[in-house]
Amino acid sequence: MARTANINVRTEPDTKSKAEAVYSSFGLSLSDAINVFLNVSIMEGGFPFAVKQRRFNQETESAMLEARNIMGGRQDARRYSSAKELFDELDAEDE
């Protein structure tokens, strides 16, 4: 039997359970997936994907912040009584 080494990783419980769900759909445990990542990293000589920061324009950044605030309960979402009211507002923004 091959010897093994332990790696301890701290992550949020939700992140762990989501990752486990993804990898189990491929028939892999989280430990298997980490081993795949490490072995591919060795073969590639670094990360097996591009590591970079996302860059968005100001309008997109503002929309993402608004969405985070709405989801976090820090801002109320706009509500419309009809689709026409929504489209009228969108048309007014284009003018």
C-alpha positions as CSV (number, residue, x, y, z in Angstrom):
1,M,0.0,0.0,0.0
2,A,1.3,3.4,-0.9
3,R,2.1,5.9,1.8
4,T,0.0,9.0,2.1
5,A,0.5,12.4,3.6
6,N,-2.3,14.5,5.2
7,I,-3.2,18.0,4.1
8,N,-5.5,20.1,6.4
9,V,-7.6,22.7,4.6
10,R,-10.0,25.2,6.2
11,T,-13.0,26.3,4.2
12,E,-16.6,27.4,4.8
13,P,-19.0,24.5,5.3
14,D,-21.2,25.7,2.4
15,T,-18.2,25.8,0.0
16,K,-17.2,22.3,1.1
17,S,-20.7,20.8,0.6
18,K,-21.0,22.5,-2.8
19,A,-17.6,21.2,-4.0
20,E,-18.5,17.7,-2.7
21,A,-21.7,17.8,-4.7
22,V,-19.8,18.8,-7.9
23,Y,-17.1,16.2,-7.6
24,S,-19.5,13.4,-6.5
25,S,-21.3,13.9,-9.8
26,F,-18.0,12.7,-11.4
27,G,-17.7,9.8,-9.0
28,L,-14.9,11.5,-7.0
29,S,-14.5,12.3,-3.4
30,L,-13.2,15.7,-2.3
31,S,-9.9,14.0,-1.5
32,D,-9.8,12.5,-5.0
33,A,-10.5,15.9,-6.6
34,I,-7.8,17.6,-4.6
35,N,-5.3,14.8,-5.7
36,V,-6.4,15.4,-9.3
37,F,-5.8,19.2,-8.9
38,L,-2.3,18.6,-7.3
39,N,-1.2,16.1,-10.0
40,V,-2.4,18.3,-12.9
41,S,-0.6,21.3,-11.2
42,I,2.6,19.2,-11.2
43,M,2.2,18.3,-14.8
44,E,1.4,21.9,-15.8
45,G,4.1,23.4,-13.7
46,G,1.7,25.7,-11.9
47,F,-2.0,26.3,-11.7
48,P,-3.9,24.3,-14.2
49,F,-6.0,27.4,-15.1
50,A,-5.4,31.1,-15.5
51,V,-5.3,32.9,-12.2
52,K,-6.4,36.5,-12.6
53,Q,-8.8,39.0,-11.1
54,R,-12.1,39.6,-12.8
55,R,-12.4,43.0,-14.4
56,F,-15.7,44.6,-15.1
57,N,-16.7,48.0,-16.3
58,Q,-18.2,50.5,-13.8
59,E,-21.8,49.9,-14.8
60,T,-21.4,46.1,-14.3
61,E,-19.6,46.7,-10.9
62,S,-22.5,48.9,-9.8
63,A,-25.1,46.4,-10.9
64,M,-23.3,43.6,-9.0
65,L,-23.0,45.7,-5.9
66,E,-26.8,46.5,-6.1
67,A,-27.6,42.8,-6.5
68,R,-25.4,41.9,-3.4
69,N,-27.1,44.6,-1.4
70,I,-30.6,43.4,-2.4
71,M,-29.6,39.8,-1.6
72,G,-28.1,40.9,1.7
73,G,-31.2,42.8,2.7
74,R,-29.4,46.1,2.7
75,Q,-31.4,47.5,-0.2
76,D,-35.0,47.0,-1.4
77,A,-35.5,45.6,-4.9
78,R,-37.5,47.8,-7.3
79,R,-41.0,46.5,-7.8
80,Y,-43.3,47.1,-10.7
81,S,-47.1,46.7,-10.9
82,S,-46.9,45.6,-14.6
83,A,-44.4,44.6,-17.3
84,K,-45.3,47.9,-19.1
85,E,-44.2,49.9,-16.1
86,L,-40.9,48.1,-16.1
87,F,-40.3,48.5,-19.8
88,D,-41.3,52.2,-19.6
89,E,-38.6,52.7,-17.0
90,L,-36.0,50.9,-19.1
91,D,-36.9,52.9,-22.1
92,A,-36.6,56.2,-20.1
93,E,-33.0,55.1,-19.0
94,D,-32.1,54.8,-22.7
95,E,-33.1,58.4,-23.5
